[in-house]
Amino acid sequence: MPRPTPTADAPTAPRAPAGPGGPLDGITVLDLSTVGPAARCTRLLADYGATVVKVGAVPNRGADPIRPPFYAYSGSRYLLHTAVDLKDPDGRRAFLALAATADVVVESFRPGVVDRLGIGFDDLAAVNPRLILCSTTGYGQDGPRSAWAGHDINYLALGGYLATTEARADGGPPVSGATIADAAGGGMQAAMAIMSALIGRGQDGPGVHLDVSIADGVLWLTSLAVDEYLATGDPVGPGRNILTGRYACYDTYQAADGGWLAVGAIEPKFFANLCRLIGCEQWIAHQLDDEVQDKVRADFRAAFASRDRDRWVAELAGADTCVTPVQSVAELVEDEQFRARHAIVDAVPDPDRPDQDGEVPPRFRQVGPLLAGMEPAGDPVVVGDPGRSDTDLLLGRAGFTPEQIAGLRTRGVVA
């Protein structure tokens, strides 16, 4: 089946019907991932205004595609969807037709898979020399661990994060409460790399293949400790310096009601303010005195245990002491600071979304586009249906006729 040529009046990039606008408006991204760091990356790109097309596997043709819960990754907010069998020659040609007018392809297969499928960087560059390919993997495209499987905890372990975090009660490394490797080491790194590549490419420059290693990203997140060790040879880890719990001025303390407070009074003036307000003036001159830190901590614990958490917050948080409450997720979604900054938004399912036995509530809330430079979400934001197909729209804009699309559907090449 020959690859169609886009007609003269066809738009060069598909547009989401309810996108947010923003600095990436006009940029089209084809996303071959379903979950993990690559999906976190394209979530960011969509919230910065890019048109993100999720390209999934055709159901009942090979491995069943992963279907995240309706709320995951902001619930398909602003996304378009298609399904293409990349192992079928006609499916590969359909994907390359979409890539011909796209700006970015994001994939998270094992190293070498896109080349074997015929959609590697050279294949993409042949149809679109300006295309940016972002390959997001656990350990990168090369190196002795490049073929290893892994998840967030593995990258945090290999990149030093777990070893530099306070151990749990049995002495073992902790399990992180957030997917730091996926979100920051991988997703944010990939989004930043793509944005940089778009700037570097300009209007006429060639595309580039970005090799995003999540473990490399975690190494960078741990680089303060790594650089300290490389420069000094001194041991690093929990309790070794001011940022890892060596001193009482940077720690957590339990209040009378069982709640917890985080104290980050690094600067001497903040430490002095804290000591005065909790009745521990005797320690103002001993902030970094290693010999008395156990005594300082004992007095701090006794002081904080004398009142409920929120009473301490009311007295200390606004008084230049660097004290905040340790909030649960249930608390932070109602927090006045996040409310003031519209971090949590109302969401409703697409009215055309088919009923899914009550899986999706008629109205719910989610974290909105809250990072600097993102356009605010609608009120409420309409969450798309990941099972919806935009294939006719997308392939039609890529130059396929209705008859060609119907033929691909009948054969199970697209869905």
N, C-alpha and C positions, 0 to 999 in steps of 0.2 A: 504493500500500500504506500504510494508516494506521500511524502510529507507536504501538506498544503502550504501554500504561501499566503500570508495574511493579505487581505484585500486592502486597497488604498484607503478606504474609509473606515477600516477597523481601528479601534483605539489601540494604542501601543501597550497599555497596561490595564488589566481588570481593576475595578474599583469596588471596594466594599460598600454596600448600600448605606451603612450607618457608621462609617469610620469616624474617628475623632478629629482628623486633621492634625497638624503639627509639623515639626521640622522634616519628617520623613515622608510627608505627603507626596505622592507621585512615584514612590519607590515600591517595586513589587518583589515579594519574597516568596519563593516556593519552599515549603517546609516539609521534609520527608520524615520528620520525627513524630512520635506520638506522646512520649513522656520524657522526663529527665531534663538535663541541662539544655539541650537544643530547644525543647519546648519552652523552657524559661527564657531563652534568648529571643525567640520569635514573639513571645508574649510582650517583652519589652519593645521590640521593633513595632508591633502593632499598636501599642499604646503611645508610641512616638509618631504615629501617623502612617506607617507603611501598610500597604495592602499585603496581607499574609494569606497565602493559599496553602491549606493543609492538604498534602498529597498522601493519601493513605493506601493501604492494600485493598484489593477488591475482596469483599466478603465471600467466603466459601470457595476461594481459589488460593490454595496454599494455606499458610499459617493464618489463623484468625487474628484480625487486627486488635490491638489493645484498645479498650474503651475506658478511659479514666472516668471517675465519677463526674456528675454534671457540674459540680462546683470547682473542679480542679482547673488550674491554670486560667482562672477567671472565667471559666465556663464558656469558652468559644466566643468571648466578646470580640466583635469586629472581624471575625475570621470567615474566610471562604473555604469550601471543602470540595475535594474531588477524590476519586479512587482510581488508580491506574495499576495494571499488572505490568510491572517493569521488566519481568522476565519474558514477556511476549514481545516479539519484534514490533508489532503495531503499537503496543502500549509504550514501548521505548520511544518510538517515533512521535507518539502523542505528547509524551513528556518533553521531548526535545523541542517540539513546537511551542509548548508553553514557555520553555526556557529561552526561546529565541527573543522574546520581548520582556523577559524578567530582568531584574538587576542582581538578585542574590538567590542562591540555592543553599539551604541549610540541611545537612544530613548528619546522622549519628550511627551509621553502620560501622562494622568492624573495618579496620584498614584494608583497602583493596577491593571491597565489595562494589563500590560505585564503578570502578574500572571494569570489573567482571560483568556488571550489568550493562555496560556501554554508555554510562552517563557520568563518567569521570571528568576531570577538569579538561582534558584534551577534547573529549567529545562535546562538552558544553561550549568550549571556546570555538569549536568549529562552526557552531550555529550562532554564537553570540560572543564575540571577542571581548566584550566589556563585562561579561558576567563574573561575579564574585562567588566562589564556592567556599563555604565554611564547613569544614569537617570537624565535628565535635566528638571526641572520644575520651576514654578514661586516661590513656597514657600517651596519646599522640600517634602519629602515623609511622613512627620508627622507634627504634630502641628495643632492648630485650624484653620489655613488658608490654609492648604495643598490642599483642594479641590477647592479653589477659582480659577476662571479664571482671566487672566490678560495679560497685554502687557507692553511694555517698560515704559510708563509713570506711570503705577501703581507701578512697582517695584522701580522706582526713587522716587515716593512719599512716599512709605512705608519705604524705607531705608534711608530717611533723606536727599537725594540729593537735591530735589526741595526746601526744607525749608532752605538749607544752600547756595542757589544760589540767586543772586540779583533778586528782584521782577521785574515784568514788570510794565508798566506805571500805571495800575489800582491797583497795590498793590498785585496782585495775583502771585502765583508761576509761573515760566516760563515754556514753553514747550521746551524741549531740542532739539537742532538742529542736534544731532547725537543720534543713538540708543545706548546710553552708557550702559544701563542695559543689553541689548541683547548681545552687542559686548564684553564688558569687564566684567561686573558682571556675565554674563552667559557663553558666548562662550569662552573667554580666560580662565575663571576659569575652565571650563570643560576640555579644551585642556591641561592645566597645570596639572590638577588632573590625567588625563589619562597618560600623560608622566611620572608623578611621580609613578603611579601604575605600569607602564611597567618596570620602573627601580626597584621598590620594588619587583615585581614578579620574575625578573631575568629569567633564563632559565627554572627553574624547580618549581618555587613557584606557589601557587594557585592563582586564580583570586580573584577579589573583586568587590563588588557592590558599586559604587560611587553615593552618593546622592547630586547632584548639585542643590542648591537653588539659583535662580537669585537674590532674595531679600537679601539673605545672602551676595552675592557678592557685591551688592550695599552698604550694611552696611559696608563692608570692605573698599569700595572706599571712604566712608564718615567717616572712622574711626579716622582721625585726629581731626575732630570736636567732634565726639562722645567721644573719650578718653579725650579730653580737658574738656568736660562737666562732665564726670564721676570723673575726678581727682579734679576739682576745684568747680564744681557746678555753675560756671558762665554761663550766657546765651551765646549761640553760634549762628552764622548765618551771613547774609550779614552785612558788615561793622563792624564786631566785632574784627577782628585782621588783621595783615598785608596781609594775603592771601585772605581776603574777602572784601577788599576795604576800610579799615579803614584809610589808608594813601594815599596821592597823588602819592607816589612813585610806587604804584601798581594799575594801573587803565588804562582806555582807553581814548583817546583824539582825537577829530576831527580836521583834517587839513583843509587848505583853500579850497581845491577842493572837500570837502565832504567825502574824504577817512578817514579812522580811523587808529590810531596807538595804539599798545599795549605796555605799559611800565611796566617792572618788575624789577625796580632798587632797589632790597631789600638791597644788601650790601652797606654800606656807601660809599665805593670808587666808585661804579657804580652810586649811586645817585649824588655824587659830580661831576663826569664827565658829567652827564646829565644836572645838573643845570648850569654848566659853558657853555656848548655848546648851550643851549637854552636861555641864558641870564638871568638866575634866580639865580645867585650866592648868593643872600641874604638869600636863604633858605637852604644852605648847612648844617648849624648847627641845623636845625629845622626839620630834616626828620621825627622824631617820636614825634613831639610836637603837641599834640592833639588840643591845643588852637588856633593854626594858620593854621590847615589843610585846612579850607575853603579858606583862602588867598593864600596858596600854590597852591591849585587847580585852583583858578581864574587866577593866573599868568601863570600856566602851560597851561591852556586852551587858553589864549591870545597868548602865544608864539607859540603853535602848530597851531593855526588858521592863523598864518602869512605866512605860506608856504604850498605848496602842499605836499601831503603824501609822494610821492616818492623822493622829494627833501630832506625831513627829513630823510627818510630811508638811502639815500646815505650818509648823513652826520653823522648819529648817529649809525646805526646798527653795523658797524664795529669798533666803538670807545668805546667799553666796557661800554655801557649804558643800555643794555638789552631792546632795542627797536626793534620792528618788525612791519611790516604792518599787518593789519587785512585783509586777503585775501579771496576773494570769491572762490567758487569751480572752476569757469572759469579761475581765475588767478592762483590758486595753481597747476592746471594740466600743466601749462606752466612754472612753477617756476624753476629757474635755479638750485636750490639746489636739488629738486626732480628729475630733468632731469639728473643731475650729478650722482645721486644714482640709476638711472634706475628704479624709483618707478612706472612709467607709461609705460606700454608695449603695443605694437601693437598686435591685435588679429584678427583671421579669423575664420569663421565657418568651421567645419569639412566638407571636400569636399563630403563626403557621406551623409551629412545632407540633407533631402528632402526640397524642396522649401516650405517656409511658407508664401507665399504672400508678400515677401519683408520684413518680420518681422526682420530678421537678416541682417544687412548690410554686404557687401562683405569684408569690413575691418573696424575695429573700434579700440578703445583703452580701456584699463581697468587698474585698480590698479594691479600691479604684485605681485609676492611673495617677499615682501620687508622686512620682519622681520629678525632679526639676526639669522643666521644659515640656512636660506632657500637657496636652489639652484636657480640661476636665471632662468627665463622662457626662452623658445625658442624665436626665432625671425623670424616670429611672433609666438605667442603661438596659438595653435589650440584649439578652444573652442568646447566642445562636444555638442551633441544633447540630452537634458534631456528626449526626447521622444524615443531615441534609446533603444533597448533592447539588453542587453548582457546576457540574461537568458540562452541561449544555452551554451555559453562559461562557465558561472559560475556553472550551474548545471552539465554540463559535467565534469568539474573538481572536483565536489563534488561526482561523482560516478554514476550519472544518465545516462542511455542509451538514445540514440536519440528517441527510441520508448516511453520511459517513459516521456521524456520531451514533446514530441508531444501529448501524452495523457493528460498531465496536461494542455497544451495549449488549447486543444479541449474542455476541461471541463471548461475553464476560471479560473483555479486555479493559473496559472502564465501567464505573458505576457511579 
